[in-house]
Amino acid sequence: MKKLLFFSLTFLLFHFAQAQDTDIPFKKKDYPLDANKKLSYSIIQEVPKTSKDELYSRALSWINEAFKDQPGVIKLQDKDNGKIIIEGSTEDSYSVKTLGVLVPKKYYQNVKMEFSIKDGKYRLIMSPFQIENIAARFGGSYIPSSKRPIERYFEQIPDSYSFTALTSLEKTQLFSSKTILIKAGRFADSTLLSIKGYMAKATAPVKKDEW
């Protein structure tokens, strides 16, 4: 899914690794929170002259393409009521400086996505987000060390502070929290853009035989 939705990983790693020595621009108000103070991205899109069944089929096609390497990602599939719920995961990373050495930090970003579909329109809600830090590699897979709601990283970003007055540890914590939230925002924005284009696509006409 990362190939489909993410920016170049090489560019992001370079950008975020370089940014640790200086503060990263970040505004909490740019990150949408729902009534329960959970990070939540959503879209409501009208697709005129398109049946519920067609939109439902398009949503499934998008899911199967975006999460083709994650079998079992669909947790609810209710065509009659136009509901689809998925719980997907993407692997990401960034680097922090520790004693002058860049150390990669890998993590999984888990997110729940809920489609509600009607004739001519649909709604998608992406929430909640969960960050699963990776402690070590074991064979061909990673061992997760901890799971926490992404809102915990909001709590680690003070409303006001003097960056130059922060300790090295505080700068690293601030950098990590902002980086994870920025990446989540970019992921959500690119995902919604991808879905919006996919759901609005016109059905290709069937060609008639010319002989």
C-alpha positions as CSV (number, residue, x, y, z in Angstrom):
1,M,0.0,0.0,0.0
2,K,2.9,2.3,0.7
3,K,3.9,2.2,-3.0
4,L,0.4,3.3,-3.9
5,L,0.0,6.1,-1.3
6,F,3.2,7.3,0.2
7,F,5.8,9.8,-0.8
8,S,9.4,8.6,-1.6
9,L,10.7,6.9,1.6
10,T,14.2,7.9,0.8
11,F,13.2,11.6,0.6
12,L,11.3,11.4,3.8
13,L,14.1,9.7,5.7
14,F,16.6,12.4,4.6
15,H,14.2,15.2,5.4
16,F,13.3,14.1,8.8
17,A,16.8,13.0,9.8
18,Q,18.1,16.5,8.9
19,A,15.3,18.2,10.8
20,Q,16.2,16.8,14.3
21,D,18.7,19.6,14.9
22,T,16.1,22.2,14.3
23,D,12.4,22.4,15.2
24,I,9.8,21.1,12.8
25,P,6.9,23.4,11.9
26,F,3.8,21.9,13.4
27,K,0.3,23.2,14.2
28,K,-2.0,21.0,16.3
29,K,-5.1,22.7,14.8
30,D,-4.3,21.3,11.4
31,Y,-5.0,17.8,12.7
32,P,-8.7,17.0,12.9
33,L,-10.0,15.5,16.2
34,D,-13.5,14.0,16.6
35,A,-15.9,14.5,19.6
36,N,-13.9,12.0,21.5
37,K,-10.6,13.8,20.8
38,K,-9.4,11.0,18.5
39,L,-7.6,11.8,15.3
40,S,-10.1,11.4,12.5
41,Y,-10.1,12.0,8.8
42,S,-13.2,11.8,6.7
43,I,-14.7,12.4,3.4
44,I,-18.3,12.6,2.1
45,Q,-18.5,12.5,-1.7
46,E,-21.4,12.6,-4.0
47,V,-21.1,10.4,-7.1
48,P,-24.2,11.3,-9.2
49,K,-26.0,8.6,-11.2
50,T,-24.1,5.8,-9.5
51,S,-25.9,3.0,-7.6
52,K,-25.1,1.9,-4.1
53,D,-24.0,-1.5,-5.5
54,E,-21.6,0.1,-8.0
55,L,-20.0,2.3,-5.3
56,Y,-19.8,-0.7,-3.0
57,S,-18.0,-2.7,-5.7
58,R,-15.6,0.2,-6.3
59,A,-14.8,0.4,-2.6
60,L,-14.0,-3.3,-2.5
61,S,-11.8,-3.0,-5.6
62,W,-9.9,-0.2,-4.0
63,I,-9.4,-2.1,-0.8
64,N,-8.2,-5.2,-2.6
65,E,-5.7,-3.2,-4.5
66,A,-4.5,-1.0,-1.7
67,F,-4.2,-3.9,0.8
68,K,-3.5,-6.8,-1.5
69,D,-0.6,-7.9,0.7
70,Q,-2.8,-8.0,3.8
71,P,-5.3,-10.8,3.7
72,G,-8.1,-10.5,6.3
73,V,-8.0,-6.7,6.3
74,I,-11.8,-6.6,5.9
75,K,-13.6,-6.9,9.2
76,L,-17.1,-6.2,8.1
77,Q,-18.7,-6.6,4.7
78,D,-22.4,-5.8,4.7
79,K,-23.6,-5.0,1.1
80,D,-27.3,-4.7,2.1
81,N,-26.6,-1.8,4.5
82,G,-23.7,-0.4,2.4
83,K,-21.1,-0.9,5.2
84,I,-17.5,-2.0,4.9
85,I,-15.0,-1.8,7.8
86,I,-11.3,-2.5,7.4
87,E,-8.4,-2.5,9.8
88,G,-5.2,-2.0,7.8
89,S,-1.5,-1.5,8.6
90,T,1.4,0.2,7.0
91,E,5.1,-0.1,7.9
92,D,7.1,3.1,8.1
93,S,10.3,4.5,9.6
94,Y,12.3,7.6,10.4
95,S,15.8,8.2,11.8
96,V,16.9,10.0,15.0
97,K,20.4,11.1,16.0
98,T,21.7,9.2,19.0
99,L,25.3,10.2,20.1
100,G,25.8,11.7,16.6
101,V,24.7,8.5,14.8
102,L,21.5,8.1,12.8
103,V,19.4,5.3,14.3
104,P,16.4,4.1,12.3
105,K,13.1,3.8,14.1
106,K,10.6,1.4,12.5
107,Y,6.9,1.3,13.3
108,Y,3.5,0.1,12.1
109,Q,0.7,2.5,11.6
110,N,-2.6,0.8,12.2
111,V,-5.9,2.4,11.2
112,K,-9.6,1.6,11.0
113,M,-11.5,2.7,7.9
114,E,-15.3,2.6,7.7
115,F,-17.2,3.0,4.4
116,S,-20.9,4.0,4.5
117,I,-22.4,3.8,1.1
118,K,-25.7,4.9,-0.4
119,D,-27.0,5.5,-3.9
120,G,-25.1,8.4,-5.4
121,K,-22.8,9.0,-2.4
122,Y,-20.6,7.5,0.3
123,R,-18.8,8.5,3.5
124,L,-15.4,7.3,4.7
125,I,-14.0,7.7,8.2
126,M,-10.4,7.0,9.0
127,S,-10.2,6.5,12.8
128,P,-8.7,5.5,15.2
129,F,-5.0,5.4,14.5
130,Q,-2.6,3.3,16.5
131,I,1.2,3.3,16.5
132,E,2.9,0.0,17.0
133,N,6.6,0.5,17.7
134,I,9.0,-2.2,16.5
135,A,11.7,-3.4,18.9
136,A,13.8,-5.8,16.9
137,R,13.9,-7.9,13.7
138,F,13.3,-11.6,13.9
139,G,14.0,-13.5,10.7
140,G,11.8,-11.9,8.0
141,S,9.6,-10.1,10.4
142,Y,9.7,-7.5,13.2
143,I,8.9,-7.9,16.8
144,P,6.5,-5.1,18.1
145,S,7.5,-3.6,21.4
146,S,4.5,-1.4,22.2
147,K,1.2,-0.2,21.0
148,R,-0.3,3.2,21.7
149,P,-3.0,5.5,20.3
150,I,-1.6,8.2,18.1
151,E,-3.1,10.8,20.4
152,R,-0.4,10.0,22.9
153,Y,2.0,11.8,20.6
154,F,-0.1,14.9,20.7
155,E,0.3,14.9,24.4
156,Q,4.1,14.9,24.0
157,I,4.0,18.2,22.0
158,P,3.7,21.2,24.4
159,D,1.5,24.1,23.3
160,S,4.4,26.5,23.8
161,Y,8.1,25.9,24.4
162,S,11.6,27.2,23.7
163,F,13.3,24.7,21.4
164,T,16.8,25.9,22.3
165,A,16.0,25.4,26.0
166,L,15.1,21.7,25.5
167,T,17.4,18.9,26.4
168,S,18.7,16.5,23.8
169,L,16.2,13.9,25.0
170,E,13.3,16.3,24.9
171,K,14.2,17.4,21.3
172,T,14.3,13.7,20.2
173,Q,10.9,13.1,21.8
174,L,9.5,16.2,20.2
175,F,11.0,15.3,16.9
176,S,9.6,11.7,17.0
177,S,6.1,12.8,18.0
178,K,5.9,15.4,15.3
179,T,7.3,13.1,12.6
180,I,4.8,10.3,13.4
181,L,1.9,12.8,13.3
182,I,3.1,14.5,10.1
183,K,3.5,11.1,8.4
184,A,0.0,10.1,9.5
185,G,-1.5,13.3,8.1
186,R,0.2,12.8,4.8
187,F,-0.8,9.2,4.7
188,A,-4.5,10.1,5.4
189,D,-4.5,12.9,2.8
190,S,-3.0,10.7,0.1
191,T,-5.4,7.9,1.0
192,L,-8.5,10.1,0.8
193,L,-7.3,11.5,-2.5
194,S,-6.8,8.0,-3.9
195,I,-10.2,6.8,-2.8
196,K,-11.9,10.0,-4.0
197,G,-10.5,9.5,-7.5
198,Y,-11.2,5.7,-7.5
199,M,-14.8,6.1,-6.4
200,A,-15.6,8.8,-8.9
201,K,-14.2,7.0,-11.9
202,A,-16.5,6.5,-14.8
203,T,-17.4,3.0,-15.8
204,A,-15.7,2.2,-19.1
205,P,-18.2,1.6,-21.9
206,V,-18.4,-1.9,-23.4
207,K,-17.1,-1.9,-26.9
208,K,-19.4,-3.4,-29.5
209,D,-18.1,-5.8,-32.1
210,E,-17.5,-4.0,-35.4
211,W,-18.1,-7.0,-37.5
